[in-house]
Amino acid sequence: MQAAPEEEDHLAWAQERLAELGDRVSYANPFWYAGSFTIGLFAGIGGDRGNLGFVVETERQVEEHLTDHMDRLPPADARSRAIVAAMRDDEARHGAAAREAGAGELPLPVRALMRATAKLMTLTAYRF
């Protein structure tokens, strides 16, 4: 699966673009990486169907988040728009691949917890 190298590309693109704009990544990033690793460990406990279901839901929520970013980016910022669009397309493809590989549907409470956690991460990242 191409997802892991593409996710690394996304991080590099974001860091590069932020540097071009004179900004930086969130100071909270190390916490997000550690949290993501931990969540991945727990997702793996659910077996392949559960793990793939987690991938599908994660990619769906990230795709929505990136679409929201596209809506808020200045129309004239073609470079940022191209980067976010490429990321969004990759995320959609990752989710589709996980679905095709046999992903199970996550229970509603798990999906809701994932959405709440993502919202907290987003709010924190904007402030730090």
Secondary structure as the mmCIF struct_conf table of DSSP 4:
data_model
#
loop_
_struct_conf.conf_type_id
_struct_conf.id
_struct_conf.beg_label_comp_id
_struct_conf.beg_label_asym_id
_struct_conf.beg_label_seq_id
_struct_conf.end_label_comp_id
_struct_conf.end_label_asym_id
_struct_conf.end_label_seq_id
HELX_RH_AL_P HELX_RH_AL_P1 ALA A 3 GLU A 20
TURN_TY1_P TURN_TY1_P1 LEU A 21 GLY A 22
TURN_TY1_P TURN_TY1_P2 TYR A 27 ALA A 28
HELX_RH_AL_P HELX_RH_AL_P2 ASN A 29 ILE A 45
TURN_TY1_P TURN_TY1_P3 GLY A 46 GLY A 46
HELX_RH_AL_P HELX_RH_AL_P3 GLY A 47 ARG A 72
BEND BEND1 LEU A 73 LEU A 73
TURN_TY1_P TURN_TY1_P4 PRO A 75 ALA A 76
HELX_RH_AL_P HELX_RH_AL_P4 ALA A 78 GLU A 100
TURN_TY1_P TURN_TY1_P5 ALA A 101 GLY A 102
HELX_LH_PP_P HELX_LH_PP_P1 ALA A 103 PRO A 107
HELX_RH_AL_P HELX_RH_AL_P5 LEU A 108 ARG A 127
#
